Amino acid sequence: MPTPGDAPRLARVCVFCGANPGHDPVHRAAAAAFGTLLGTTGRTLVFGGGHVGLMGAIADATLAAGGRAIGVIPQALMAREVGHTGLTALHVVDTMHERKALMASSSDAFVMLPGGLGTLEELFEVWTWGMLGLHHKPYGVLNVGGFFDPLLAFLDRAVEEGFVRAEQRAELVVETDARALLVALEAQLSPR
């Protein structure tokens, strides 16, 4: 972790998470705690730009902790009034493809918190891009309360069945502690 006054090597963290809070309050609390950690360690949150669900919780906590929060949201979702207007910056784009491309190019690493289909799709897309050599940025999962255990078991099964290579599966950093996750992701960054 950076010392006070030092800029972290992992300066911009893209977080994929739910636009819903989920039923268990542990997920919202974990999103807020992760946002606080990002803010207090001098990192910038890059996320989907919503003010609802876990997205809103992590953004508000990052900002409250003195951090920066950059949102990227399609115009169609802004029209539904789900865009977070209190961010450091909010980029409104035309399509979901533009959203994901801008989030990816603006980030040093990717983290998945609990969420639904869109959250899963976002992580799997950047993971695939990494496997194809389109980027060399680390990606990980904050496994809050065992939420992702079934998904991780499926990925292990895909390795056993020969659909995913073991080294590809090993690239996904999985931690239950947010600080440990950031340390592990930073360790995977290429030297400056």
Buried (B, 14 or more C-beta within 10 A) or exposed (E): EBEEEEEBBBBBBBBBBBBBBBEEEEBBEBBBBBBBBBBBBBBBBBBBBBBBBBBBBBBBBBBEBEBBBBBBBBEEBBEEEBBBEEBBEBBBBEEBEBBBBBBBEBBBBBBBBBBEEBBBBBBEBBBEBBEEEEBEBBBBBBBBEEBBEEBBEEBEEBBEEEEBEEEBBEBBBBBBEBEEBBBBBBEBBEEE
